[in-house]
């Protein structure tokens, strides 16, 4: 289900430490041993080889780690701020238990999530002592899309179907880079007496076109009719196309 571009870059080990041992050296020097009673949050790396990508309408996993100083055994609750419009984290908040080293989240970008580069702040709140903070970047990019190709509406290439007869129609698909989903096709607005076989078809990941057979009963409604074909992917928005079927008398 990749791949619409949410790419992670981060701030590595930057950020502020938290916990009872985390004090401001300008105002108070830590007591002996206090510095061990701290923790630090680690965020997704900004190294290109470690980047994670997803596009609008897709999801990806995020891992936030914790580095504990000696004697720091508290639970730490994580919260996130400055998320771009249309992007959420599930769960929105979660604790890292005292025996755990990380927490996993699912980043979700809706189909029309805001595009661009954004910095997300993560805050770790311990049971006692100051919070720790860190931040990482996400780049939200356009979702992978597809379009459907339908029979031409030009008069010389119109799809004509005689009452009591059949006609084979080919529906093609154009895939943008990274769009590799199966697409389910359905037909609507068929004239009375006309059916498609199969009624629902699937363009598999490696397919470029699919053939359907339209059949007309002996008393099918004569005339020009506009049929809509809808392509439904596993994730993301549907694509549609329209073409004309002319039913003629036998």
N, C-alpha and C positions, 0 to 999 in steps of 0.2 A: 504494500500500500504506500510505497514511496512513489510520487516523490515530489513533492511540492515543497518547497524550499523554506524550511526553517532551519538555518544552519547555526550551530552553536560555536561561539567563540567566547573566551572567558578571561577572567582576571587571575587565573592560576591560584597562587597562594596569597594574593593581596587580600585586603579587607582588614577588619578589626577583630581582635580576640575578645572572648567573653568569659564569664565565670567569676567566682569570688576573688580569684587571684588577679583579675584584670583591673588594674588601677591606673590612673593618669599619673605618669612619672613626674609631670610638672607640678602636681599638687600633693601627691602622696607617693612615697616610694614603697613598693610591696615589702611586707615583712618576710623574714626568712622562710622559704618553702612555699610562699603564697603563689609564686609564679607557676608552680606546677599545677595549681588548682584552676586551670584555664582550658579553653577549647578554641578551635579554629575551624571554620567551614571551608571545604574545598568545592569548587564549581567546575562545570564543563570546560575542557581545555580549549585554548584558542589556536592550537596547532592544526594546520590544514588536514593532516592525516588523521586527526582525531575528531574532525568536524562531523556533525550529524545533520542530515538534510531531510526536510519534509516540505510539502507545498500546501497552499490553501486547500482546505477540505480534508487534510490528512492529520496524522498524529505521529509523535515520536516520543521516545523515552528520555527522561532526564534523571541523572543521579547526583544527589548532593551528599558529599562525604563529611565526616567529622574527624578531626585530629584531636585527641584528648591528651591533656597534660597529666602527669602523675597526680593521683588523688582526685581527679575530676571524674565522678561517676554518675552525674545527674542525667535525667531525661532532658532533651532539648527540643522545643517545638519550633518548627520551621514555618515561616510565612513569606509570601512573595508580594512585591509591589512594583508598580510601573509597567505592568503588562500592557502590550499594545491592544487596541480595539479589536475584538474578535478572537483573541487568544486567551486561553484559560489553562490552568494546571489542575489536574485531578490526582489526588485530592487537593483542595485549595490550601490546606494546612495539614501538617502531619508531624508527630513526634519521632525523634530518633531516640529509642530507648537506651537506657544506660549501658546495655551490653551490645548494642548495635554500632556498626561503623558507617552506615549510610542509609539513605531513604530514597526510594524511587518514585517518580511522578510521571504522569503522561501529559505531554504538552499537546493541546488541541487547537488547531487553527480552522475557523469556519471558512466557508467558501468565499466570503468577501472580507476576510481579515485584512487589516491595514498592512500595506506593503512597506518595506523599508528596514532599516537597522534600528534596533532598540536595545537599551540596557535595562536588565531586570535586576532588582535588588532582592537578595534573600537575607532574612533576619533569623537568627537562632536565639530563642529565649530560654534560658535555663531556669530551673526551679529557684535558684538563688544566684545573685550576682548580675553584672551587666550583660546585655545582649552582645552577640557577635554578628558581624555583617560581612557580606561579600557581594559581588555582582558579576554578571556575565551577559554577553550580547547574544541576541537572536536576530537573524535576518529572515524576514518573511517574504517569500517570493510567490509568483503566480502559480496557480495550480496547473497541472497537466490537463489538457483538454483534447477533445476529439470532435470531428464533424462527420455527418452522414452524407453520402452521395446517393441521389435518387434518380430514377429514369427521367430523361429530359422531357420538358414540356413543349418542345418545339413540335409543330404540327406533323412534320415528316417522321418524327421519332416518338409520337404519342403512343401510350399503351392502350391498345384496343382489345376489348374482350367481347366475344360474341355470346349471346344467350346460349346456354347449354355447353359452352366451351371452356377452355382453360388458357392461361397465359403465364409464362414464367417471367419473373421480375428479379432483377439483381440489385441489391442494396450494398453499397461500398462504405468503407470507413477510412477516414484520414486521421492518423494518430500523431499528436505532437510528441516531441522527444520526452521520454520518461513515462508516457501514458501506456501502461501495459495491462490494463484490466480487461476482463470479459465484459461484453456489452449485450444486454438483453433487448431484443427488438419486439415491439408490439405495434399493431396497426389499429387505427381508429377512423371513424367516419366512412367506413365502407358502405357502398350503396346496398339497399335491400336486395338480397338474393346473391350477393357476392361474398365469398369467404376466402381466407388465406390459409395455406397449408405449408408448414405448421402455423398455428395461430400466434405462437410465441417462439422466437428463434434466438439463438445466442451466437454472436460473433466472438469466437475464442481469441485469446491473446495474440496468436500469430496469424489470424485470418485477415484478409483484406476485403473480402466481399462475401455475401451470402445470397443464395437463390431461394426465392419463395414462389409457390404456384398459386395463382388466383383462379378460382372457379366460379362460374356464373350458372345459376339455375336457368331453366327454360323460360321462367317468367321474371328474371332479374330486371330491375328498373333500368330502362334505356335512357341514355344521355351521358353528359360529361359530369364526372364526380371528382372532387379533390380528396385524396386520402392522405392522412398524416401518419408518418412512422416516427416512433419515439425510441431513442436509444437510452437505456438506463444502465449506468456503470455501477460497480460495487460501492464506490464512494464518489461524491461530487455531484454536480448538476447533470440533468438529462440533456440530450441533444435531440433536436427534431428536424424533420424534413417533410416536404409535401410534394406530391406528384399527382398527375391527372390520369384517371382511368375512364376511358370511353366505352360504355356498354352499347353494343349495336344489336339490332334485331337479327334473329337467326335467318 
